[in-house]
Amino acid sequence: MVTDVLHGLWAETRPANPPARVSQDWALVATLTVWSVAEAVLRDDLVSRPLVLVAVLAALAPLLWRRTHPLGAVVASFGLLTVVDVVRILAGQGAVLLTSVGGVLVLAYSLFRWGAGREAVTGLGVIVVWLTVSLVADPTSLADAVAAYAFFLFSAALGAAVRYHARNRMREIDDAKAREREQLARELHDTVAHHVSGIAIQAQAGRAVASSDPARAVDALVTIEDAATRTLTELRAMVGVLRASQDAELAPQPGVADLERLAGDLAARPHVQVTLSGELEDLNPAVGAAIYRLAQESVTNARRHARHATRVTVDVVGDAEGVRLTVDDDGAPTTAGGGAGGYGLVGMRERTMLLGGTFHAGPSADRGWRVEATLPRTWTAR
């Protein structure tokens, strides 16, 4: 369990779209700069006053890049402070740093809020090294030493807590959007089905009376035109809402090369492992997109419905004739797959059959659920 947590932390990716430097960052650095200058002027116990001021200001400057380059900011700031403290130890000098240097505490927060997992671990190691050297340069009591470590660990823990809260919030928003789209999809089906049924009935009536009563046939055509117009208007409105973004129709379809994205957050459970092998180049775009969508739906079903599952494996193998997709989870033995009663497996089977492939989903021999699909390398629309 502990190993899985540590592995998940190490493999954690950076949060998407971190904000760049904002007015609050400039205000923070400006405040710390004024504080540093005032302290350098007013304190009487400073040795090499200009050098100390320059060193502190240089250590505070990386705060401006704490979101976009959290590890770089930590290495630059705490690396400089470590060098300063080593020089102090070798020179045998006393406490000479300014108290404003405590502003670097924010970097520990930013490291765990905006950095990748391995960046956070590496950066924390840099901070611990500096703390150790600093305590040697400024010998203090055990209580003060513990408090110093606790301050930085608390800052790091706060950053991690805010990070996971933001992630859960985004997940809730995505779930709400998915529920709304499902509702809109049902409404779309009901609306279109109602209007199209009316159009079909009017068309049948018009054809029946076309030879004997042309006027009634024309009335039927007018009714059909009105129903078709209303249906098209409602269809466009709902599709506009369902579309993920205004550029959705211009976005390229995902393919086999995008399957690695399904692994996503390695801290999430069950963990997804993607393996690609064989001849996967020059696939028909429709076949590549189908492989991706089938794998995506299978992973989604496993995460939602596979009981006690800890791992989902996605294996894609290509050869000269076709591509084989196998998705396994290690959930509790079951006789029904996730989403079997809904549109999930039905849609996956239809997508595969339309491309001339084969599809099978069911309990695996050992435990959990297996999805298997085989598609030809090329496909021509009929």
C-alpha positions as CSV (number, residue, x, y, z in Angstrom):
1,M,0.0,0.0,0.0
2,V,2.7,2.4,1.0
3,T,4.7,1.5,-2.1
4,D,1.7,2.2,-4.3
5,V,1.2,5.6,-2.7
6,L,4.9,6.5,-3.2
7,H,4.9,5.2,-6.8
8,G,1.7,7.2,-7.5
9,L,3.3,10.4,-6.0
10,W,6.5,9.9,-8.1
11,A,4.4,9.5,-11.3
12,E,2.1,12.4,-10.6
13,T,1.9,14.8,-13.6
14,R,1.8,18.6,-13.4
15,P,-1.7,20.2,-13.1
16,A,-2.7,21.5,-16.5
17,N,-2.5,25.2,-17.4
18,P,-0.9,26.7,-14.3
19,P,-1.3,30.5,-14.1
20,A,1.7,32.5,-15.1
21,R,2.9,35.5,-13.1
22,V,0.0,37.5,-11.8
23,S,-0.3,40.8,-9.9
24,Q,-0.2,39.0,-6.5
25,D,3.2,37.5,-7.4
26,W,4.7,40.9,-8.2
27,A,3.1,42.4,-5.1
28,L,4.6,39.6,-2.9
29,V,8.1,40.0,-4.4
30,A,7.9,43.8,-4.1
31,T,6.8,43.6,-0.5
32,L,9.7,41.2,0.4
33,T,12.1,43.4,-1.5
34,V,11.1,46.5,0.5
35,W,11.3,44.5,3.7
36,S,14.7,43.2,2.8
37,V,16.1,46.7,2.0
38,A,14.6,48.2,5.1
39,E,16.0,45.4,7.3
40,A,19.5,45.6,5.6
41,V,19.6,49.4,6.4
42,L,18.3,49.1,10.0
43,R,20.1,46.1,11.3
44,D,23.5,46.5,13.0
45,D,24.6,42.9,13.2
46,L,25.1,42.3,9.4
47,V,28.4,41.4,8.0
48,S,29.0,42.3,4.3
49,R,25.7,44.1,4.2
50,P,25.5,44.6,0.3
51,L,26.4,41.0,-0.4
52,V,23.8,39.7,2.1
53,L,21.1,42.0,0.6
54,V,21.9,40.8,-3.0
55,A,21.9,37.1,-1.9
56,V,18.5,37.4,-0.2
57,L,17.0,39.3,-3.1
58,A,18.3,36.7,-5.6
59,A,16.8,34.0,-3.4
60,L,13.4,35.7,-3.4
61,A,13.3,36.4,-7.2
62,P,12.4,32.8,-8.2
63,L,9.0,33.4,-6.5
64,L,7.9,34.9,-9.8
65,W,8.2,31.5,-11.5
66,R,6.9,29.4,-8.7
67,R,3.8,28.1,-10.6
68,T,5.2,27.6,-14.1
69,H,8.7,26.3,-13.0
70,P,8.3,25.1,-9.4
71,L,11.3,22.8,-9.3
72,G,13.5,25.3,-11.1
73,A,12.5,28.0,-8.6
74,V,13.2,25.7,-5.6
75,V,16.6,24.7,-6.9
76,A,17.6,28.3,-7.8
77,S,16.4,29.7,-4.4
78,F,17.4,27.0,-2.0
79,G,20.6,26.1,-3.9
80,L,21.7,29.7,-3.5
81,L,20.8,29.7,0.2
82,T,22.7,26.5,0.6
83,V,25.8,28.0,-0.9
84,V,25.5,31.0,1.3
85,D,25.2,28.9,4.4
86,V,28.2,26.8,3.4
87,V,30.3,29.9,3.0
88,R,29.0,31.1,6.5
89,I,30.1,27.8,8.0
90,L,33.5,27.9,6.4
91,A,34.0,31.5,7.4
92,G,32.8,30.9,11.0
93,Q,30.3,33.8,10.8
94,G,27.2,34.1,12.9
95,A,23.6,34.8,11.8
96,V,23.8,37.2,8.9
97,L,20.8,36.5,6.8
98,L,17.7,38.7,6.7
99,T,14.5,37.5,8.2
100,S,12.7,38.4,4.9
101,V,14.3,35.3,3.4
102,G,11.5,33.4,5.1
103,G,9.4,34.3,2.1
104,V,10.9,31.2,0.3
105,L,8.5,29.2,2.5
106,V,6.0,29.8,-0.3
107,L,8.1,27.8,-2.7
108,A,7.5,24.6,-0.7
109,Y,3.7,25.2,-1.1
110,S,4.1,25.9,-4.8
111,L,6.2,22.8,-5.3
112,F,3.5,20.5,-4.2
113,R,0.7,22.6,-5.7
114,W,2.0,22.9,-9.2
115,G,4.9,20.5,-9.6
116,A,5.0,17.0,-11.0
117,G,5.4,14.2,-8.5
118,R,9.1,13.6,-9.2
119,E,9.7,17.4,-9.1
120,A,8.0,17.6,-5.7
121,V,10.1,14.7,-4.3
122,T,13.3,16.2,-5.8
123,G,12.5,19.7,-4.6
124,L,11.7,18.5,-1.1
125,G,15.1,16.9,-1.0
126,V,16.8,20.2,-1.9
127,I,14.8,22.0,0.8
128,V,15.8,19.4,3.4
129,V,19.4,19.7,2.5
130,W,19.3,23.4,2.9
131,L,17.5,23.1,6.2
132,T,20.2,20.8,7.5
133,V,23.0,23.1,6.3
134,S,21.2,26.1,7.7
135,L,20.8,24.5,11.2
136,V,24.6,23.8,11.1
137,A,25.3,27.4,10.2
138,D,23.0,28.7,12.9
139,P,23.0,26.1,15.8
140,T,19.7,26.1,17.6
141,S,17.7,24.1,20.1
142,L,16.0,20.8,19.1
143,A,12.6,22.4,19.4
144,D,13.5,25.2,17.0
145,A,15.0,22.7,14.6
146,V,11.8,20.6,14.7
147,A,9.7,23.7,14.2
148,A,11.7,24.7,11.2
149,Y,11.2,21.3,9.5
150,A,7.5,21.4,10.5
151,F,6.9,24.8,8.9
152,F,8.2,23.6,5.5
153,L,6.4,20.3,5.7
154,F,3.2,22.0,6.6
155,S,3.6,24.3,3.6
156,A,4.2,21.3,1.4
157,A,1.2,19.5,2.8
158,L,-1.0,22.5,2.3
159,G,0.1,22.7,-1.3
160,A,-0.7,19.0,-1.8
161,A,-4.1,19.4,-0.1
162,V,-5.1,22.4,-2.3
163,R,-3.9,20.5,-5.4
164,Y,-6.1,17.4,-4.7
165,H,-9.0,19.6,-3.7
166,A,-8.8,21.4,-7.0
167,R,-8.6,18.0,-8.8
168,N,-11.6,16.7,-7.1
169,R,-13.4,19.8,-7.9
170,M,-12.6,19.5,-11.6
171,R,-13.7,15.9,-11.4
172,E,-17.0,16.9,-10.0
173,I,-17.5,19.5,-12.7
174,D,-16.7,16.9,-15.4
175,D,-19.1,14.5,-13.8
176,A,-21.8,17.2,-13.8
177,K,-21.1,18.0,-17.4
178,A,-21.4,14.3,-18.3
179,R,-24.7,14.0,-16.5
180,E,-26.0,17.0,-18.3
181,R,-24.9,15.7,-21.7
182,E,-26.6,12.4,-20.9
183,Q,-29.8,14.3,-20.2
184,L,-29.5,16.3,-23.3
185,A,-28.8,13.1,-25.3
186,R,-32.1,11.6,-24.0
187,E,-33.9,14.8,-24.8
188,L,-32.3,14.9,-28.3
189,H,-33.4,11.3,-28.9
190,D,-37.0,12.0,-27.7
191,T,-37.3,15.2,-29.7
192,V,-35.9,13.9,-32.9
193,A,-37.8,10.5,-32.6
194,H,-41.1,12.4,-32.1
195,H,-40.6,14.7,-35.1
196,V,-39.2,12.1,-37.4
197,S,-42.1,9.8,-36.6
198,G,-44.5,12.6,-37.6
199,I,-42.6,13.2,-40.8
200,A,-42.8,9.5,-41.7
201,I,-46.5,9.4,-41.1
202,Q,-47.2,12.5,-43.1
203,A,-45.0,11.1,-45.9
204,Q,-47.0,7.9,-46.0
205,A,-50.3,9.8,-46.0
206,G,-49.1,12.1,-48.8
207,R,-48.0,9.2,-50.9
208,A,-51.3,7.5,-50.4
209,V,-53.4,10.5,-51.6
210,A,-51.0,12.0,-54.2
211,S,-52.8,10.5,-57.2
212,S,-56.4,11.1,-56.0
213,D,-56.1,14.4,-54.0
214,P,-53.0,16.4,-54.9
215,A,-54.0,19.3,-52.7
216,R,-53.8,17.0,-49.6
217,A,-50.5,15.7,-50.7
218,V,-49.2,19.3,-50.9
219,D,-50.5,19.9,-47.4
220,A,-48.6,16.9,-46.2
221,L,-45.4,18.2,-47.8
222,V,-45.9,21.5,-46.0
223,T,-46.3,19.7,-42.7
224,I,-43.2,17.7,-43.4
225,E,-41.2,20.8,-44.2
226,D,-42.3,22.5,-41.0
227,A,-41.5,19.5,-38.9
228,A,-38.1,19.0,-40.6
229,T,-37.3,22.7,-40.0
230,R,-38.2,22.5,-36.3
231,T,-36.3,19.3,-35.9
232,L,-33.2,20.7,-37.6
233,T,-33.3,23.8,-35.4
234,E,-33.6,21.8,-32.1
235,L,-30.9,19.4,-33.3
236,R,-28.5,22.2,-33.9
237,A,-29.2,23.9,-30.6
238,M,-28.7,20.7,-28.6
239,V,-25.5,19.7,-30.6
240,G,-24.1,23.1,-29.8
241,V,-24.6,22.4,-26.1
242,L,-23.2,18.9,-26.3
243,R,-20.1,20.0,-28.2
244,A,-17.1,20.1,-25.8
245,S,-15.8,23.4,-27.3
246,Q,-16.4,25.7,-30.2
247,D,-13.3,24.2,-31.9
248,A,-14.4,20.6,-31.4
249,E,-15.2,20.0,-35.1
250,L,-11.7,21.2,-36.0
251,A,-9.9,19.0,-33.5
252,P,-8.1,15.9,-34.8
253,Q,-9.5,12.5,-33.9
254,P,-7.5,10.7,-31.3
255,G,-5.7,7.5,-32.5
256,V,-3.4,4.7,-31.3
257,A,-0.6,7.2,-30.6
258,D,-2.9,8.9,-28.0
259,L,-3.6,5.8,-26.0
260,E,-0.9,6.6,-23.5
261,R,-3.1,9.4,-22.2
262,L,-5.5,6.9,-20.9
263,A,-3.0,6.1,-18.1
264,G,-3.6,9.7,-16.9
265,D,-3.2,10.2,-13.2
266,L,-1.1,7.2,-11.9
267,A,-2.3,8.0,-8.4
268,A,-5.9,7.2,-9.4
269,R,-7.3,3.7,-8.9
270,P,-7.5,1.4,-10.6
271,H,-4.1,2.1,-12.3
272,V,-4.1,1.9,-16.1
273,Q,-1.2,0.4,-17.9
274,V,-1.0,0.8,-21.7
275,T,1.2,-1.4,-23.9
276,L,1.7,-0.9,-27.6
277,S,3.5,-3.4,-29.8
278,G,3.7,-4.6,-33.4
279,E,2.9,-2.8,-36.6
280,L,0.8,0.3,-35.6
281,E,2.0,2.7,-38.2
282,D,-0.1,3.8,-41.3
283,L,-3.4,2.7,-39.8
284,N,-6.6,4.0,-41.4
285,P,-7.7,7.1,-39.3
286,A,-11.1,5.5,-38.7
287,V,-9.5,2.3,-37.4
288,G,-7.1,4.2,-35.1
289,A,-9.9,6.4,-33.7
290,A,-12.0,3.3,-33.1
291,I,-9.2,1.6,-31.2
292,Y,-8.8,4.7,-29.0
293,R,-12.6,5.0,-28.3
294,L,-12.9,1.3,-27.6
295,A,-10.0,1.4,-25.1
296,Q,-11.3,4.7,-23.6
297,E,-14.8,3.2,-23.0
298,S,-13.4,0.0,-21.6
299,V,-11.2,1.9,-19.1
300,T,-14.1,4.1,-18.1
301,N,-16.3,1.1,-17.5
302,A,-13.6,-0.5,-15.4
303,R,-13.1,2.5,-13.2
304,R,-16.8,2.9,-12.7
305,H,-18.0,-0.6,-12.3
306,A,-15.1,-3.1,-11.6
307,R,-15.3,-3.9,-7.9
308,H,-12.0,-3.8,-5.9
309,A,-10.0,-3.4,-9.2
310,T,-6.5,-2.1,-8.7
311,R,-5.2,-2.4,-12.3
312,V,-6.4,-2.1,-15.8
313,T,-4.2,-3.3,-18.7
314,V,-4.6,-2.0,-22.2
315,D,-2.7,-4.1,-24.8
316,V,-2.7,-3.1,-28.5
317,V,-0.9,-5.4,-31.0
318,G,-0.7,-4.7,-34.7
319,D,0.3,-7.0,-37.5
320,A,0.2,-7.0,-41.3
321,E,-3.6,-7.8,-41.4
322,G,-5.1,-6.0,-38.4
323,V,-5.0,-4.6,-34.9
324,R,-6.0,-6.4,-31.7
325,L,-7.1,-4.6,-28.6
326,T,-7.3,-6.4,-25.2
327,V,-8.4,-4.6,-22.0
328,D,-8.3,-6.5,-18.7
329,D,-9.1,-5.5,-15.2
330,D,-8.4,-7.4,-12.0
331,G,-11.7,-6.6,-10.3
332,A,-13.9,-9.1,-8.4
333,P,-15.3,-11.9,-10.6
334,T,-18.6,-10.8,-12.2
335,T,-21.0,-12.0,-14.8
336,A,-21.9,-8.5,-16.1
337,G,-19.5,-5.9,-17.4
338,G,-19.6,-2.2,-16.6
339,G,-22.3,-0.5,-18.5
340,A,-23.6,-3.8,-20.0
341,G,-27.2,-2.7,-19.5
342,G,-26.6,0.7,-21.2
343,Y,-25.1,2.0,-24.4
344,G,-21.5,1.2,-23.6
345,L,-21.0,-2.3,-24.8
346,V,-23.7,-2.0,-27.5
347,G,-22.0,1.0,-29.0
348,M,-18.6,-0.6,-28.8
349,R,-19.8,-3.7,-30.6
350,E,-21.6,-1.6,-33.3
351,R,-18.5,0.5,-33.8
352,T,-16.4,-2.6,-34.3
353,M,-18.8,-4.4,-36.6
354,L,-19.2,-1.3,-38.8
355,L,-15.4,-1.4,-39.4
356,G,-15.5,-5.1,-40.3
357,G,-14.0,-6.3,-37.0
358,T,-14.9,-8.7,-34.2
359,F,-15.8,-7.8,-30.6
360,H,-16.2,-9.8,-27.4
361,A,-16.7,-8.7,-23.8
362,G,-17.1,-10.9,-20.8
363,P,-15.6,-12.3,-17.6
364,S,-12.0,-13.3,-17.9
365,A,-10.7,-16.8,-17.1
366,D,-9.0,-15.7,-13.8
367,R,-11.0,-12.7,-12.4
368,G,-12.3,-9.4,-13.6
369,W,-13.6,-8.4,-17.0
370,R,-12.0,-8.6,-20.5
371,V,-12.8,-6.7,-23.6
372,E,-11.3,-8.0,-26.9
373,A,-11.7,-6.3,-30.3
374,T,-10.0,-7.0,-33.6
375,L,-10.1,-4.5,-36.5
376,P,-8.6,-4.7,-40.0
377,R,-5.7,-2.3,-40.7
378,T,-7.7,-0.7,-43.6
379,W,-11.3,0.2,-44.0
380,T,-13.3,1.6,-46.8
381,A,-16.7,3.2,-46.2
382,R,-19.5,1.5,-48.1
